[in-house]
């Protein structure tokens, strides 16, 4: 994470343990992962546009939500692939459809 940040990337590591616990009821595979990522992306969008910042670092004007990468290892890799397909983030107009920003190729 520090290496990415040192190269001017905004890098988030999301604790997705709630995806794999019964603490919130019977988990539906991958459903909570989408919810957790959506919450973090909404918070990141707010912080980047000058709104409430829950991240503890200056983010106003720093996060370009039209340029996202999901990375995961093993089961996390499967989750990253699922998120990309579920949200149609592999299409050029994905952010127009999600109302999260403008995508340019």
Buried (B, 14 or more C-beta within 10 A) or exposed (E): EEEEEEEEBBEEEBEBEEBEEEEEEEBEEBEBBBBBBBEBBEBBBBBBEEEEBEBEEEBEEEBEBEEBEBEBEEEBEBBBEBBBEEBEBEEEEBBEEBEBBEBEE
